[in-house]
Amino acid sequence: MTWPEEFAPQAIRDVEEAVDWLVDNGGPGGPHVARRMALATVEAARRAVERPLTGHMRPELLPAPFRFWAVRGYP
C-alpha cells in the first residue's frame, strides 16, 4: 500500500501492525477487512488534513493541538 506523505513513520507502523493483526486474527475475511481498515484510515487522515479542527481533544492522552478521530466501522 502507498501511504500519504503526510503520514509519520510511526503512524505507518501503527496501521501496518493493525493490518497484520487483522490478517492473522480476522478469520477467513481478515485480509479483506484489513485492507478496508487501511483504506478507511488513509481516508480519515486525508479528511483530517483538509479540516484539522475535526475530531475531539483528549488532554488525558495528549495535549493540544492533538485531536482524535475514530475510523468508522473499526472500533
N, C-alpha and C positions, 0 to 999 in steps of 0.2 A: 504494500500500500504506500502511496506517496502522501507524505504528511505536509500540511501547510507550513511555509517557512516561519510563520509566527509561533509555531509550537516549540516550546522549550524542550531540550533533550530529555529532561525528567518527565515532562508530560507525555512524550512519545513512549518512553519506557513504561510509564504507568498504564497507558492504554494497551500497549503490547502485552503487558503482563495480564491484564484483564481479558484480552483476546485469547491468550494461551490458556488461561483458566477455563474460559467458556468452551474452548475446543476440547479440553481434557475432561471437563466435568458436565458439559451441557447435554450429554446423551447423543442420540443419533443426529439431532438437529443442531448440535453445538457449533460446528463450523459456520453454518448459515447464520445462527444467532450472533456469533462473534463478529462476523463481517458486518451485519446490520448495526450492531452496537458501535463498532469502529466508525462507520459512516455517519451514524447519528451524532457521535462525539465530535467529529470534524464539522458537521453542520452546526452544532451548538456553538462551537468555537468561532465559526465564521459570523454567526449572529452576535456573539459577544464582542467581536472586533467592530462590527457595524454599530452596535449600541452598547458601549462599555458600562453604562449605568444599570443595565439589566441584571437581574439576579438579586440575591439578598446578601447582606453582610452577616458574618459570623465572627464577631470580635473575640469569642472564646477560642476560636481556632486560629484566625489570622487577623491582623489589624487592617484598617482601611489602608489602601483602596481596594483590597482584595474582596471579591464577591463570589458567591457560589450559585451554581445553576445546575439543577438535576437534568440529566439526559432522559427525556421522556421514554417510558417503556422499559427502562433498565434501572430499577431501584437499587 
